[in-house]
Amino acid sequence: MISEKKQNLWGDLPEVKEANTPIVILREQASLVGQMTDNLLEAEVRIRQQDKKISIGLGGEVTESRMTIPDIEACLDIVAPPLDHYTITVVEIRHGVEPYPVFVANRLRGIGVQCDNETVFKEELQKALQSPEVRKVVSSLLTQIKSVAHQS
């Protein structure tokens, strides 16, 4: 058995900075749902990887085959545990490897907008979370949970 020291071809990696990324912001908002509803509702953030429609060739040219650069997608779901964990997605975000720009969509309204920075993202996320459609879903779920609890 030959033992060789592995050669580091990476060099020094860049310093990691703490950042308030869109996913961190979504998780912060998700953590508040239980507190605001006496834990009748919960919220969770699901993350997935989505391939873009474009591909980048080895020379930097856009091609139809070669390696693709996947987007990062995350969904903010409201979950109602007393209703057999009924789950509804209220907000979805999508961005590339860099957190901004980020596309944020209110899934209940079917509309979305691109946000170039954290400030704009927070403004648009607030509009989505405070939209009449999201408020109606939250109210309806809480009403159903309380009526089920009274029948038990």
MARGU-523742 format. One record per residue: residue in three letters; x negated, y negated, z of N, C-alpha, C in turn. Coordinates in steps of 0.001 Angstrom, whole numbers, plus 500000, padded with zeros to 6 digits. Each point is the difference from the previous one (the first is absolute). Last residue first. Layout:
N
AlaXYZXYZXYZ;...
//
This chain:
152
Ser563713482000520485499295501136500654500375500124501449;Gln501451496455497007500787501225499840499362501186500700;His497875495710499808501215499891500829500861501262499909;Ala496091499593497305499616500115501412501230499953500905;Val500517499230495363499684501406500245499668500223501465;Ser500660495608498618501284500713499996499788501498500210;Lys496193497220499651500734499715501248501338500727500030;Ile497392500335496082499312500654501114500761499790501300;Gln501554497765496147500251501436499914499340500749501157;Thr499193495376499650501418500235500279500308501494500001;Leu495687498644498665500187499830501448501445500260500404;Leu498988500040495393499398501147500681500190499913501511;Ser501473496358497405500823501179499754499437501233500712;Ser497501495971500124501247499871500751500867501251499860;Val496070499743497401499675500120501424501268499955500847;Val500512499229495400499606501391500249499716500207501485;Lys500859495605498593501222500807499923499691501474500289;Arg496397496954499676500770499776501229501272500850500033;Val497436500023496079499293500717501073500759499837501316;Glu501700497624496335500099501437499745499321500808501103;Pro499784495182499923501314500514500413500123501513499829;Ser495106497967500860501025499924498959501330500548500504;Gln495504499700502170501133499215500484501121499883498972;Leu495952502349499035500485500583501255501197499259500566;Ala497873498342496025500562501333499771500607500569501275;Lys497719495882500253501239499851499210500672501351499797;Gln495789500036502041501019499458500903501327499816499260;Leu496314501264497461500423501111500845501081499544500970;Glu497960496738497356500886500836499193500502501208500788;Glu496876497113502072501218499242499690500999500871499245;Lys495729501783500868500804499926501227501307499249499760;Phe496908500166496420500544501323500293500897499974501233;Val497596496130498872501144500187499102500645501363500259;Thr496094499125502416501038499026500369501251500192499155;Glu496055502575499023500711500427501201501150499072500365;Asn498626500108494834499237499937501247500886500385501181;Asp501502499999495379498564499902499767499163499975501266;Cys504907502223498272499459499073500991498481500002499872;Gln504785501448496973498569500168500242499519498911500945;Val505080502314499680499175498858499640498542500327500287;Gly505525502288499400498662499968500555499220498814499483;Ile505296502800500503499173498911499489498634500050500667;Gly504157502656500894499467500332498688499171498881499396;Arg502405500651504379500433498974499046499529500306498589;Leu498820502822503606501450499922500073500571498965499038;Arg495258500735500597500619501131499309501519499933500011;Asn496042496321500039501135500290500869500781501085499283;Ala494635498923499275501358500144499473500984500276501123;Val494600498105498616500921500389501071501413500003499441;Phe494423500027498430501380499895499537500887500486501130;Val494830497754499984500858501113500385501404499719499458;Pro494403498313499032501438499755500149500748501288500346;Tyr496757500481502522500724498909499341499455499822498596;Pro498285503491502771501350499835500555500833498890499355;Glu496260503238497561499992498754500779501420499765500518;Val499679503614497351499020500262501048499846498773500893;Gly504454499629497611498851500780499576499077500280501170;His505369499367500665498831499203499640498886500933499561;Arg505603499639501842499043500673499118498855499049499699;Ile504856500987503410498905499153499526499075500835499118;Glu505442499881502198498907500765499397498931499011499548;Val504745500394503453498953499217499324498952500954499442;Val503924501780502004500461498619499831498990499139499243;Thr501711505487500744498865499133499688500525498593499757;Ile502101504110503117500214499149498833498784499088499824;Thr502060504737502907498895499109499646500348499209498755;Tyr502014503477504345500326499316498744498916498953499740;His500420503492503658498834499334499396500293499441498608;Asp503452501735502896499228501067499364498833499439499178;Leu502471497108502772500799500381498824499219501017499166;Pro498115498052503951501269500596500431500910500419498836;Pro495666497841499067499908501351500585501342500586500450;Ala498587496329496286501008500079501059499981501409500590;Val496534496450496970500417501360500339500981499936501163;Ile497500496846495806500743499946501261500563501397500222;Asp495508498383496982501268500710500153500617499712501356;Leu496117498142496270500479499781501359501398500593500076;Cys495588501066496592501420499738500190500274499791501478;Ala495584499826496168500498500272501350501469499601500068;Glu495416500988496356501391499629500227500375500333501431;Ile495471499245496502500438500409501328501423499495500160;Asp497292501336495247500519498970500891500276500626501362;Pro496250501870496272501333500078500607500337498774500838;Ile496922500975495528499842499387501318501378499994500653;Thr497725503409496046500959498959500351499680499468501381;Met497018502526495761500417499963501398500971498848500258;Arg500015502039495131498882499712500901500540499889501414;Ser502839498942495394499546501175500735498778499575500805;Glu502155496781497442501156500794500396499608501280500710;Thr497322495075500094500279501108499093501227500754500482;Val496665495240500666501270500627500358500298501060498947;Glu494921498392501434501111499763499089501251500737500476;Gly495562500210502047500840498898500460501191499733499093;Gly496690503632499668499374498731499628500817498793500415;Leu501545504485500772498712499874500668499295498691499680;Gly505330500062499746498938500832499470498686499714500705;Ile505198499538501763498805499225499703498915500953499545;Ser505770499815500054498786500699500388498818499137499612;Ile505700499359501110498802499757499202498844500825500530;Lys504291500075502067500234500388498624498763499781499129;Lys499738501167505354500416498906499122500202500539498599;Asp500521502907504648499133499677498864500595498868499186;Gln500585500967505357500727500018498734499050499621498877;Gln500367501704505624499144499533498911500770500137498696;Arg501781499207505357499709500976498941499136499336498931;Ile502459499445505375499018499557499021499786501099498979;Arg503838498148503976499449501126499242499068499440498934;Val502274498289504919499365499617498741499418501257499380;Glu504301498926503681498705500611499717499509499540498634;Ala503869499069504368499526499704498647498650500656499830;Glu504868500450503231498546499981499900499656499531498590;Leu504527499768503681499424500121498666498484500004500126;Leu502248499919503925501058500686499243499560500212498558;Asn497605497661503749499576501301499460501132500802499354;Asp500426495400501438500004500909501155499733501442499570;Thr499624496162497046501259500754499982500122500970501173;Met496151497097499151501147499116499760501333500728500074;Gln495825502369500458500141499030501093501262499163499836;Gly498832502970496520500442500718501199500241499063501165;Val498162498134496043501391500433499822500531500729501233;Leu495365498346499243500948499134500708501437500514499961;Ser496186501999497679499903500243501443501010499178500798;Ala499515499427495270500649501275500319500001500249501504;Gln497646496285498342501440499783499942500765501273500346;Glu495328500296499727500363499115501110501505499792500038;Arg498256502346496341500005500817501223500348499174501229;Leu499472497766495866501199500846499986500099500834501278;Ile496091497488499428501144499118500269501299500796499995;Val496092502246498770499935499658501431501202499136500376;Ile499467500963495473500435501196500731499970499750501503;Pro498410496558497071501452500192499927500491501222500769;Thr495488497901501829500459500454498690501520500137499973;Asn496133497643502872501430500143500207500617500365498652;Ala494797500990501768500888499185499173501444500297500356;Glu494273500735501307501382500208500420500874499061499189;Lys495331501928498088500620498878500699501398500410500445;Val495064502548498565501458500070500034500530498840500835;Glu495334500485496950500533499886501350501524499977499934;Pro497169502518496107500384498669500478500548500051501419;Leu496343503626498481501397499687499701500343498621500537;Asp495125502063498298500752499484501143501423499668499567;Gly497832503724497097499416498775500540500785499573501222;Trp500596503974497026500971498931500205499331498676500356;Leu497935504426499460500085499245498753500976498828500106;Asn496969503375503342501136499081499997499947499168498724;Gln498009505107501125499656498648499585501273499152499944;Lys498644504538503023500882499425498984499603498564499721;Lys496760504105501587500680498819500528500838499405498878;Glu498859505280500291499553498724499458500763498870500683;Ser498822505639500294500584498871500701499421498713499434;Ile500773505453498432499199498789499862500731498849500681;Met499874505647500396500852498819500000499108498763500000;
//
